[in-house]
Amino acid sequence: MNNNNNKPLILISNDDGYQAKGINSLIDAMRELGDVVVFAPQHHQSGMSSAISTLQPLRTKIYRHEEGLIAYHCNGTPVDCVKLALNEFLDRKPDLLVSGINHGSNAGISVIYSGTIGAAIEGCIFEIPSIGVSLCDHSQDADFSHTCEVAKTVATKVLKEGLPQGVCLNVNVPKGKVKGIKIATQTQGKWTNEYKKSYDGIGQDVYWITGNFENWEENNNDSDEWALANGYAAIVPVKIDLTAYNFIDELKEWEL
């Protein structure tokens, strides 16, 4: 896209696919803030985290082209979409990357598995201020109006202030009316009872992913799960550097 009007350039991706209501609601919201390029998966890619395609070629197609907007879909993962857009299709570095709006929460440990956050982390690796946005509603026809307002508020602030190098934002929004926005920590916990056993047409065992989130800190009012349960949108700053610095000195004492 040729950007001649000095508007911010915003790259959008997701993991629910280019036809999802969430990303199309986000496109409308972000067009109020700048020129938009969309690079989204052709098919549903939830749970892909930072996966990339290594055994198949990537293919793209323009599916929407209007003033201030060009949108592609791609047969790869969310991270494939971001990498391909930045390496081959954009004529300048975006001012902002926004991933979402995801159908379903990416709070707590779900941030590890999320393709939505995977795309935001990839933008962060390319030193682009990046945000992942999710709504706590899996419905295909969910109401994204409140989430779009939160996304615009956060995006406007990030465009103005920027983000530290190596940090992106995981934004989760509760279903229904939003009381406000809280800066939060990632809730400590894990998924339990993660699979449901069933059978296929010839009686062989198959397993469907399901599960319940086991919250280890239900009373921590600084956590993202607490914020969401109490009607607030939650913003968690996420680092791409996974080094456990507080264990470095102890690890050096091991006799290796």
WOWOVEN-V506594 format. One record per backbone hydrogen bond with DSSP energy under -1.0 kcal/mol. CO is the residue of the C=O (numbers start at 1). NH is the residue of the N-H. Records with the same first field share a line. If there is no record, write none. Layout:
CO=NH + NH
//
This chain:
8=35
9=95 + 96
10=37
11=98
12=39
13=100
15=45
17=20
20=24
21=25
22=26
23=27
24=28
25=29
26=30
27=31
29=32
30=33 + 34
35=10
36=70
37=12
38=72
40=74
41=18
45=48
48=51
59=75
61=73
64=71
66=69
68=36
69=66
70=38
71=63 + 64
72=40
73=61
74=42
77=81
78=82
79=83
80=84
81=85
82=86
83=87
84=88
85=89 + 90
96=11
97=131
98=13
99=133
102=104 + 135
107=110
108=111
109=112
110=114
113=49
114=118
115=119
116=120
117=121
118=122
119=123
120=124
121=125
122=126
123=128
124=127
129=97
130=169
131=99
132=171
133=102
134=173
135=104 + 137
139=142
144=148
145=149
146=150
147=151
148=152
149=153
150=154
151=155
152=156
153=157
154=158
155=159
156=160
157=161
158=162
164=167
166=240
168=238
169=132
170=236
171=134
172=234
173=136
180=233
182=235
185=224
188=216
190=214
192=212
194=210
196=208
198=206
200=203
204=200
206=198
208=196
212=192
214=190
217=220
219=221
220=223
222=185
223=227
224=228
225=229
226=230
227=232
228=231
231=179
233=182
234=172
235=184
236=170
238=168
243=245
244=247
245=248
247=251
248=252
251=254
254=256
//
